[in-house]
Amino acid sequence: MHISEGVLSGPVLASGAVLAAVGIGVGLRRMSVASTPRTAMLSAVFFVGSLIHIPFGPSNVHLILNGIAGILLGWTVFPALAVALFLQALMFQFGGLTVLGVNTVNMALPGVVAYYLFRLVFGIARRPGIVFGLAAILGALTVLLSGLMLTAALALGGRAFLGVAVGIVVAHVPVMIADGLVTGAAALFILKVRPDLLEPSRPEVPT
Amino acid sequence: MSCLAFFAGHSPIHRLDPRMRLVSALCLAIAIALSERLVTLVWALGLGILLAAVARLNLLPLTRRLAHLNAFMLFLWLVLPWSVPGVSVQTAWGFAITREGIRLALEVTMKGNVIVLLLTALVATVDPSRLGCALDRLALPDKLVHLFMLAIRYTDMIHDEYGRLRNAMKARGFQPSFSSHTLRTFGYLVGLLLVRSMERAERVLAAMKCRGFDGRFRALRGFTIRGADVAFAGMALCQVCVWIWLERS
């Protein structure tokens, strides 16, 4: 879910950049030097994950995966997704440079919300069925939140993009379903194979 | 990765200092994103095409890039002329097409295309590994730059891994459709990629520690500023100033 270059107004672009900088700052502060490779690796996985297309009707939808990104990374999702989005802008020109801030906030902030909600429930219940359901709901919720924030960013420009924005949100209903189920299954897989990866990142000795 | 189609080349733009190119591109892109007059945008489009020509960009990947962008723009053209309130110029299927709507759609289309041309010519032509160093010299936080450099390296690798897994799925007769089976399968695929990548990250960290990583990457080649670099950045700056003056007048 990207906003392209040239659509948003100056104040929206600027506030997006500032908010993204704050989020990235918080995320970097919480990321130890030792967890840099892990974060970079996840950043790369989300980049590749967005290349997965699922046929839908005559067209297809691609995965966004910011829910599972948030669950695994917490606040570090901000720098991780900022890097992934920058790479996308560089390689494919999805999104772009001036809208990088807005896009980062739109993708990463719902991820942080998902992180806290996941921690809340995962602390009490960790049966496979519950983890699947929880991750599926969070996966769909993050896509919904991203869509709403995108709508808000377009509407804040005050320039009659509301029609377009509503169209985009409607178009994202299948993405919500797809992302939700994929996120649920991915969390279930991790729970079965490496449950320790779902724990909050351990306080590491800085190297 | 095939999408890194632009950085290999020997044009005058490829020889410019990456930092100057980054900063110039950012200033130009911001100025274009904020401009509201068509004359500025037409001028900028000319500049974008000129830079793309000087950088001798590969036409095929460039066309693909622009086609992707303009697919989205087409969607805007289908909505905006009807949804923006203003002076109606014509009525189609019972809805009024407004001049403001057409103007807005035109403006956004031009901005999008110009910025893509500029960034492709100036930034996508930087060797990714040099881009990391350049970002580092531009006073971005160390950790963010390291994240970027490692992500470039691993995107390629994880993309290969993803390709192998998809091949394995295809070999077993997997046909994606919008069904719960497909979504669960893709979920496991993503889960597998995540687990493998995090295990690989542990090994990478061990290897880095083993080589005495102390939180800093060292660039093997430094940057040197030449006359051409200063001249280019100066021209970009003048260009931005002229546009601001055009917008104001």
HADDOCK unambig.tbl for C-alpha pairs under 7 A between the chains (distance, minus, plus):
assign (segid A and resid 4 and name CA) (segid B and resid 112 and name CA) 6.86 0.50 0.50
assign (segid A and resid 5 and name CA) (segid B and resid 111 and name CA) 6.86 0.50 0.50
assign (segid A and resid 5 and name CA) (segid B and resid 112 and name CA) 4.86 0.50 0.50
assign (segid A and resid 5 and name CA) (segid B and resid 115 and name CA) 6.95 0.50 0.50
assign (segid A and resid 6 and name CA) (segid B and resid 33 and name CA) 5.02 0.50 0.50
assign (segid A and resid 6 and name CA) (segid B and resid 108 and name CA) 5.24 0.50 0.50
assign (segid A and resid 6 and name CA) (segid B and resid 111 and name CA) 4.88 0.50 0.50
assign (segid A and resid 6 and name CA) (segid B and resid 112 and name CA) 5.03 0.50 0.50
assign (segid A and resid 7 and name CA) (segid B and resid 108 and name CA) 5.72 0.50 0.50
assign (segid A and resid 9 and name CA) (segid B and resid 34 and name CA) 6.86 0.50 0.50
assign (segid A and resid 10 and name CA) (segid B and resid 34 and name CA) 5.80 0.50 0.50
assign (segid A and resid 28 and name CA) (segid B and resid 143 and name CA) 6.86 0.50 0.50
assign (segid A and resid 33 and name CA) (segid B and resid 215 and name CA) 6.26 0.50 0.50
assign (segid A and resid 34 and name CA) (segid B and resid 205 and name CA) 6.80 0.50 0.50
assign (segid A and resid 36 and name CA) (segid B and resid 147 and name CA) 6.07 0.50 0.50
assign (segid A and resid 37 and name CA) (segid B and resid 150 and name CA) 6.73 0.50 0.50
assign (segid A and resid 37 and name CA) (segid B and resid 201 and name CA) 5.30 0.50 0.50
assign (segid A and resid 37 and name CA) (segid B and resid 204 and name CA) 6.86 0.50 0.50
assign (segid A and resid 37 and name CA) (segid B and resid 205 and name CA) 6.37 0.50 0.50
assign (segid A and resid 38 and name CA) (segid B and resid 198 and name CA) 5.73 0.50 0.50
assign (segid A and resid 38 and name CA) (segid B and resid 201 and name CA) 4.86 0.50 0.50
assign (segid A and resid 40 and name CA) (segid B and resid 147 and name CA) 5.12 0.50 0.50
assign (segid A and resid 40 and name CA) (segid B and resid 150 and name CA) 5.68 0.50 0.50
assign (segid A and resid 40 and name CA) (segid B and resid 151 and name CA) 4.65 0.50 0.50
assign (segid A and resid 41 and name CA) (segid B and resid 151 and name CA) 6.14 0.50 0.50
assign (segid A and resid 41 and name CA) (segid B and resid 154 and name CA) 6.13 0.50 0.50
assign (segid A and resid 41 and name CA) (segid B and resid 197 and name CA) 5.88 0.50 0.50
assign (segid A and resid 41 and name CA) (segid B and resid 198 and name CA) 6.82 0.50 0.50
assign (segid A and resid 41 and name CA) (segid B and resid 201 and name CA) 6.52 0.50 0.50
assign (segid A and resid 42 and name CA) (segid B and resid 194 and name CA) 6.84 0.50 0.50
assign (segid A and resid 42 and name CA) (segid B and resid 197 and name CA) 6.99 0.50 0.50
assign (segid A and resid 43 and name CA) (segid B and resid 151 and name CA) 6.31 0.50 0.50
assign (segid A and resid 44 and name CA) (segid B and resid 151 and name CA) 5.44 0.50 0.50
assign (segid A and resid 44 and name CA) (segid B and resid 154 and name CA) 6.00 0.50 0.50
assign (segid A and resid 44 and name CA) (segid B and resid 155 and name CA) 4.49 0.50 0.50
assign (segid A and resid 44 and name CA) (segid B and resid 158 and name CA) 6.87 0.50 0.50
assign (segid A and resid 45 and name CA) (segid B and resid 155 and name CA) 7.00 0.50 0.50
assign (segid A and resid 45 and name CA) (segid B and resid 158 and name CA) 6.54 0.50 0.50
assign (segid A and resid 45 and name CA) (segid B and resid 193 and name CA) 6.88 0.50 0.50
assign (segid A and resid 45 and name CA) (segid B and resid 194 and name CA) 6.70 0.50 0.50
assign (segid A and resid 48 and name CA) (segid B and resid 155 and name CA) 6.93 0.50 0.50
assign (segid A and resid 48 and name CA) (segid B and resid 159 and name CA) 5.87 0.50 0.50
assign (segid A and resid 49 and name CA) (segid B and resid 190 and name CA) 6.96 0.50 0.50
assign (segid A and resid 54 and name CA) (segid B and resid 176 and name CA) 6.59 0.50 0.50
assign (segid A and resid 54 and name CA) (segid B and resid 177 and name CA) 6.47 0.50 0.50
assign (segid A and resid 54 and name CA) (segid B and resid 178 and name CA) 6.48 0.50 0.50
assign (segid A and resid 55 and name CA) (segid B and resid 176 and name CA) 6.77 0.50 0.50
assign (segid A and resid 55 and name CA) (segid B and resid 177 and name CA) 5.31 0.50 0.50
assign (segid A and resid 55 and name CA) (segid B and resid 178 and name CA) 5.82 0.50 0.50
assign (segid A and resid 56 and name CA) (segid B and resid 178 and name CA) 5.71 0.50 0.50
assign (segid A and resid 79 and name CA) (segid B and resid 144 and name CA) 6.74 0.50 0.50
assign (segid A and resid 83 and name CA) (segid B and resid 148 and name CA) 5.73 0.50 0.50
assign (segid A and resid 90 and name CA) (segid B and resid 124 and name CA) 5.74 0.50 0.50
assign (segid A and resid 91 and name CA) (segid B and resid 3 and name CA) 5.40 0.50 0.50
assign (segid A and resid 91 and name CA) (segid B and resid 4 and name CA) 5.85 0.50 0.50
assign (segid A and resid 92 and name CA) (segid B and resid 3 and name CA) 6.65 0.50 0.50
assign (segid A and resid 92 and name CA) (segid B and resid 65 and name CA) 6.38 0.50 0.50
assign (segid A and resid 93 and name CA) (segid B and resid 65 and name CA) 6.60 0.50 0.50
assign (segid A and resid 93 and name CA) (segid B and resid 116 and name CA) 6.77 0.50 0.50
assign (segid A and resid 98 and name CA) (segid B and resid 29 and name CA) 6.74 0.50 0.50
assign (segid A and resid 98 and name CA) (segid B and resid 30 and name CA) 6.16 0.50 0.50
assign (segid A and resid 160 and name CA) (segid B and resid 83 and name CA) 6.95 0.50 0.50
assign (segid A and resid 160 and name CA) (segid B and resid 84 and name CA) 5.51 0.50 0.50
assign (segid A and resid 163 and name CA) (segid B and resid 83 and name CA) 6.42 0.50 0.50
assign (segid A and resid 164 and name CA) (segid B and resid 76 and name CA) 6.90 0.50 0.50
assign (segid A and resid 164 and name CA) (segid B and resid 79 and name CA) 6.42 0.50 0.50
assign (segid A and resid 178 and name CA) (segid B and resid 183 and name CA) 6.35 0.50 0.50
assign (segid A and resid 181 and name CA) (segid B and resid 183 and name CA) 6.06 0.50 0.50
assign (segid A and resid 181 and name CA) (segid B and resid 184 and name CA) 6.61 0.50 0.50
assign (segid A and resid 182 and name CA) (segid B and resid 183 and name CA) 5.33 0.50 0.50
assign (segid A and resid 182 and name CA) (segid B and resid 184 and name CA) 5.83 0.50 0.50
assign (segid A and resid 182 and name CA) (segid B and resid 186 and name CA) 6.12 0.50 0.50
assign (segid A and resid 182 and name CA) (segid B and resid 187 and name CA) 3.98 0.50 0.50
assign (segid A and resid 183 and name CA) (segid B and resid 187 and name CA) 6.08 0.50 0.50
assign (segid A and resid 185 and name CA) (segid B and resid 184 and name CA) 5.49 0.50 0.50
assign (segid A and resid 185 and name CA) (segid B and resid 187 and name CA) 4.55 0.50 0.50
assign (segid A and resid 185 and name CA) (segid B and resid 188 and name CA) 5.87 0.50 0.50
assign (segid A and resid 186 and name CA) (segid B and resid 187 and name CA) 4.40 0.50 0.50
assign (segid A and resid 186 and name CA) (segid B and resid 188 and name CA) 5.15 0.50 0.50
assign (segid A and resid 186 and name CA) (segid B and resid 190 and name CA) 5.85 0.50 0.50
assign (segid A and resid 186 and name CA) (segid B and resid 191 and name CA) 4.16 0.50 0.50
assign (segid A and resid 187 and name CA) (segid B and resid 191 and name CA) 6.69 0.50 0.50
assign (segid A and resid 189 and name CA) (segid B and resid 188 and name CA) 5.86 0.50 0.50
assign (segid A and resid 189 and name CA) (segid B and resid 191 and name CA) 5.60 0.50 0.50
assign (segid A and resid 190 and name CA) (segid B and resid 191 and name CA) 5.84 0.50 0.50
assign (segid A and resid 190 and name CA) (segid B and resid 195 and name CA) 6.71 0.50 0.50
assign (segid A and resid 207 and name CA) (segid B and resid 214 and name CA) 6.76 0.50 0.50
